Amino acid sequence: MNKTFKLSALAFALAASAHVSAQEASTQSYDKWFGIYGMYYNADVDKPAPDYLDDGKGVGMEMGWRFDESWAVRGEFTALELDYMEVLSNKDSASGFMFGVDAMYFMPNDWWYIFGGLKRQEFDEDHNLVNLGLGKHWAIGEKLKLSTEVAAYRDIDDSYYDYSVKVGLTFPFGNATTSNYKEPTPVVDGDSDSDGVLNSVDQCPNTPAGTEVDSTGCAVVTEADSDSDGVVDSKDMCPDTPMNDKVDADGCTVFDEKEVTHNLRVLFANESAEVSEPHSADIEDFVAFFKRYGKTEAVIEGHASAPGTDAYNMELSERRAEAFKDVLVNEYDIDPARLSTEGFGESELLMEGTSPEANRVNRRISIRVTAIVEVPEKR
């Protein structure tokens, strides 16, 4: 419990050092250093050497080289004396060595650094380890620093976990450059026109009170949208769009395709092919629809009632279809190329039998027109 507390407390102190270091007026960077240190080492309780190890101490030295302000590499050598958990032989401790290399990354202004590398321990049994840690070089003088580190180790072969705390002295040398770092002086800034933008960035410092401004403190120019479709007039290519129509980026109505159909049926007298009411409301409605969708074509279908021979009824149904086509062409100026006729005789009766009512509804022409139209989408 006490070991864990010590390690955790030092880790916290090293991490907190970043804040303290930020207050320093300057930091000294260097391209080489030599260091000596003392180490507290806590070994995994299951780790043999050959008896099971506990904790102990060590002394060592290191040599480091910096490539730039951020990256460095170092080599270190430590003499260790570790106690046994239980004395199974005639010795109560194990003596050995630990050596290896680390890659190091220094935070800006040398606030603190992280490191990781490979280590080898040589006791009665040898161990190869990888390590990861956190440290700081504390400035004591221009040529002297206090070094503190905490590290964790993992045995590559047997998955043992060790920990260490290191305190020492570091002696920088080589080419040194000073990087001055100072806390920025607070700038007292005002907002003379009370538009919510400070004077230091306000490009329009005398904006009238209550004016909507952008991030530079200048008035926001609001363009008109006369048809309230969400597209300002300067960009609206369809300025009179109906209120509820859905519009595109140009302010024009977005259309969907829809199929529309118009049916017409005209009845004839017995054995007659004469259109008795060529200007009836039903015919005029059909003509208006047919003219509105000028790309459509239509087939006029002629029919007859059941009485009479098949040949006679077929000929009569064809004359009825042609008679109605003549009405559309001559009375309503419909292009004859848009019309075709076909006789069906008595083959498609609407009502079976020869009753007066059946004969009446079966003496007819029928016409059906279908068009694909665009209708506006609604919001």
URDA-V797262 format. One record per residue. N is the residue number from 1. RES is the residue in one letter. PHI is phi in degrees with one decimal (* if undefined). Layout:
((N & RES & PHI) (N & RES & PHI))
//
This chain:
((1 & M & *) (2 & N & -66.5) (3 & K & -65.7) (4 & T & -60.8) (5 & F & -63.0) (6 & K & -62.1) (7 & L & -63.6) (8 & S & -65.2) (9 & A & -64.6) (10 & L & -69.5) (11 & A & -59.8) (12 & F & -65.1) (13 & A & -64.3) (14 & L & -67.8) (15 & A & -65.1) (16 & A & -69.9) (17 & S & -63.3) (18 & A & -59.1) (19 & H & -69.1) (20 & V & -64.8) (21 & S & -66.0) (22 & A & -63.0) (23 & Q & -87.0) (24 & E & -69.0) (25 & A & -70.7) (26 & S & -154.3) (27 & T & -128.5) (28 & Q & -104.5) (29 & S & -98.1) (30 & Y & -152.4) (31 & D & -106.1) (32 & K & -149.6) (33 & W & -158.0) (34 & F & -123.8) (35 & G & -140.5) (36 & I & -124.3) (37 & Y & -158.6) (38 & G & -111.6) (39 & M & -134.5) (40 & Y & -99.9) (41 & Y & -124.8) (42 & N & -114.7) (43 & A & -93.2) (44 & D & -61.6) (45 & V & -64.8) (46 & D & -95.2) (47 & K & -86.7) (48 & P & -90.5) (49 & A & -153.8) (50 & P & -86.1) (51 & D & -73.0) (52 & Y & -75.9) (53 & L & -85.4) (54 & D & -115.6) (55 & D & -131.8) (56 & G & -179.1) (57 & K & -138.4) (58 & G & -158.7) (59 & V & -131.7) (60 & G & -163.9) (61 & M & -144.3) (62 & E & -142.5) (63 & M & -135.0) (64 & G & -125.9) (65 & W & -132.7) (66 & R & -100.9) (67 & F & -86.7) (68 & D & -157.9) (69 & E & -63.9) (70 & S & -106.2) (71 & W & -110.0) (72 & A & -151.9) (73 & V & -138.2) (74 & R & -143.8) (75 & G & -118.0) (76 & E & -142.8) (77 & F & -138.0) (78 & T & -129.8) (79 & A & -92.3) (80 & L & -115.9) (81 & E & -129.0) (82 & L & -114.4) (83 & D & -75.2) (84 & Y & -89.7) (85 & M & -66.3) (86 & E & -135.7) (87 & V & -86.0) (88 & L & -104.6) (89 & S & -126.8) (90 & N & -87.2) (91 & K & -120.2) (92 & D & -102.8) (93 & S & -155.2) (94 & A & -119.2) (95 & S & -108.9) (96 & G & -169.2) (97 & F & -131.2) (98 & M & -133.7) (99 & F & -144.6) (100 & G & 168.7) (101 & V & -130.3) (102 & D & -132.6) (103 & A & -92.6) (104 & M & -130.3) (105 & Y & -123.7) (106 & F & -93.4) (107 & M & -69.3) (108 & P & -53.2) (109 & N & 60.2) (110 & D & 55.8) (111 & W & -55.6) (112 & W & -163.3) (113 & Y & -141.9) (114 & I & -115.4) (115 & F & -146.6) (116 & G & -157.7) (117 & G & -174.2) (118 & L & -120.6) (119 & K & -133.1) (120 & R & -129.3) (121 & Q & -110.8) (122 & E & -123.0) (123 & F & -114.1) (124 & D & -65.0) (125 & E & -117.7) (126 & D & -95.7) (127 & H & -138.6) (128 & N & -108.3) (129 & L & -134.1) (130 & V & -109.9) (131 & N & -137.2) (132 & L & -145.2) (133 & G & -156.8) (134 & L & -134.2) (135 & G & -151.7) (136 & K & -152.7) (137 & H & -100.7) (138 & W & -91.6) (139 & A & -72.0) (140 & I & -102.8) (141 & G & -151.8) (142 & E & -64.0) (143 & K & -117.0) (144 & L & -149.4) (145 & K & -136.6) (146 & L & -92.9) (147 & S & -106.6) (148 & T & -133.6) (149 & E & -147.8) (150 & V & -130.4) (151 & A & -144.5) (152 & A & -121.4) (153 & Y & -127.7) (154 & R & -128.7) (155 & D & -68.7) (156 & I & -66.9) (157 & D & -87.5) (158 & D & -123.0) (159 & S & 59.7) (160 & Y & -86.1) (161 & Y & -120.9) (162 & D & -118.8) (163 & Y & -140.5) (164 & S & -147.8) (165 & V & -126.1) (166 & K & -130.7) (167 & V & -133.4) (168 & G & -161.7) (169 & L & -117.1) (170 & T & -121.7) (171 & F & -117.3) (172 & P & -72.1) (173 & F & -157.0) (174 & G & 97.9) (175 & N & -75.0) (176 & A & -112.0) (177 & T & -126.8) (178 & T & -98.1) (179 & S & -109.0) (180 & N & -76.2) (181 & Y & -132.0) (182 & K & -130.7) (183 & E & -61.9) (184 & P & -62.3) (185 & T & -75.2) (186 & P & -58.8) (187 & V & -103.1) (188 & V & -84.8) (189 & D & -118.2) (190 & G & -118.1) (191 & D & -136.6) (192 & S & -64.8) (193 & D & -101.6) (194 & S & 54.1) (195 & D & -102.9) (196 & G & 87.9) (197 & V & -116.6) (198 & L & -63.7) (199 & N & -57.1) (200 & S & -65.7) (201 & V & -119.6) (202 & D & -80.5) (203 & Q & -85.1) (204 & C & -130.8) (205 & P & -72.3) (206 & N & -118.9) (207 & T & -64.3) (208 & P & -59.0) (209 & A & -59.0) (210 & G & 87.5) (211 & T & -76.7) (212 & E & -72.4) (213 & V & -123.4) (214 & D & -94.7) (215 & S & -66.8) (216 & T & -94.8) (217 & G & 84.7) (218 & C & -99.9) (219 & A & -61.8) (220 & V & -82.6) (221 & V & -88.2) (222 & T & -98.3) (223 & E & -85.7) (224 & A & -76.5) (225 & D & -135.1) (226 & S & -64.7) (227 & D & -101.1) (228 & S & 54.1) (229 & D & -102.2) (230 & G & 90.6) (231 & V & -116.8) (232 & V & -65.4) (233 & D & -57.7) (234 & S & -66.6) (235 & K & -115.0) (236 & D & -87.6) (237 & M & -85.7) (238 & C & -132.4) (239 & P & -72.5) (240 & D & -116.5) (241 & T & -62.4) (242 & P & -54.6) (243 & M & -54.0) (244 & N & -95.3) (245 & D & -73.9) (246 & K & -77.6) (247 & V & -121.7) (248 & D & -93.7) (249 & A & -65.3) (250 & D & -91.8) (251 & G & 81.4) (252 & C & -100.7) (253 & T & -60.6) (254 & V & -90.7) (255 & F & -107.6) (256 & D & -110.6) (257 & E & -85.1) (258 & K & -143.6) (259 & E & -90.1) (260 & V & -121.9) (261 & T & -134.0) (262 & H & -130.8) (263 & N & -111.9) (264 & L & -140.8) (265 & R & -131.1) (266 & V & -123.1) (267 & L & -94.8) (268 & F & -123.2) (269 & A & -74.3) (270 & N & -60.0) (271 & E & 57.0) (272 & S & -114.6) (273 & A & -118.5) (274 & E & -95.8) (275 & V & -80.4) (276 & S & -73.7) (277 & E & -130.1) (278 & P & -66.9) (279 & H & -115.1) (280 & S & -66.0) (281 & A & -61.3) (282 & D & -64.3) (283 & I & -67.4) (284 & E & -66.1) (285 & D & -62.2) (286 & F & -62.8) (287 & V & -60.4) (288 & A & -61.4) (289 & F & -62.8) (290 & F & -64.7) (291 & K & -73.9) (292 & R & -62.5) (293 & Y & -107.6) (294 & G & -70.6) (295 & K & -92.6) (296 & T & -84.7) (297 & E & -127.1) (298 & A & -143.3) (299 & V & -109.5) (300 & I & -92.0) (301 & E & -101.6) (302 & G & -98.8) (303 & H & -138.2) (304 & A & -131.1) (305 & S & -82.5) (306 & A & -70.7) (307 & P & -60.4) (308 & G & 102.5) (309 & T & -77.5) (310 & D & -60.9) (311 & A & -64.6) (312 & Y & -65.0) (313 & N & -63.0) (314 & M & -63.7) (315 & E & -64.4) (316 & L & -65.9) (317 & S & -65.0) (318 & E & -69.0) (319 & R & -64.6) (320 & R & -64.7) (321 & A & -63.2) (322 & E & -67.1) (323 & A & -64.0) (324 & F & -71.3) (325 & K & -60.9) (326 & D & -60.5) (327 & V & -60.0) (328 & L & -63.2) (329 & V & -75.9) (330 & N & -83.9) (331 & E & -89.1) (332 & Y & -122.7) (333 & D & 59.4) (334 & I & -83.3) (335 & D & -62.0) (336 & P & -62.5) (337 & A & -67.1) (338 & R & -85.7) (339 & L & -121.7) (340 & S & -135.0) (341 & T & -126.6) (342 & E & -155.2) (343 & G & -100.6) (344 & F & -118.2) (345 & G & 57.4) (346 & E & -102.8) (347 & S & -75.4) (348 & E & -129.9) (349 & L & -73.2) (350 & L & -79.8) (351 & M & -139.3) (352 & E & -72.8) (353 & G & 104.0) (354 & T & -124.8) (355 & S & -67.2) (356 & P & -54.5) (357 & E & -68.2) (358 & A & -63.6) (359 & N & -63.3) (360 & R & -64.2) (361 & V & -75.4) (362 & N & -83.3) (363 & R & -83.8) (364 & R & -157.9) (365 & I & -121.1) (366 & S & -134.4) (367 & I & -144.4) (368 & R & -134.6) (369 & V & -123.8) (370 & T & -123.4) (371 & A & -132.8) (372 & I & -97.9) (373 & V & -121.1) (374 & E & -102.0) (375 & V & -121.9) (376 & P & -70.2) (377 & E & -72.5) (378 & K & -105.5) (379 & R & -71.4))
//
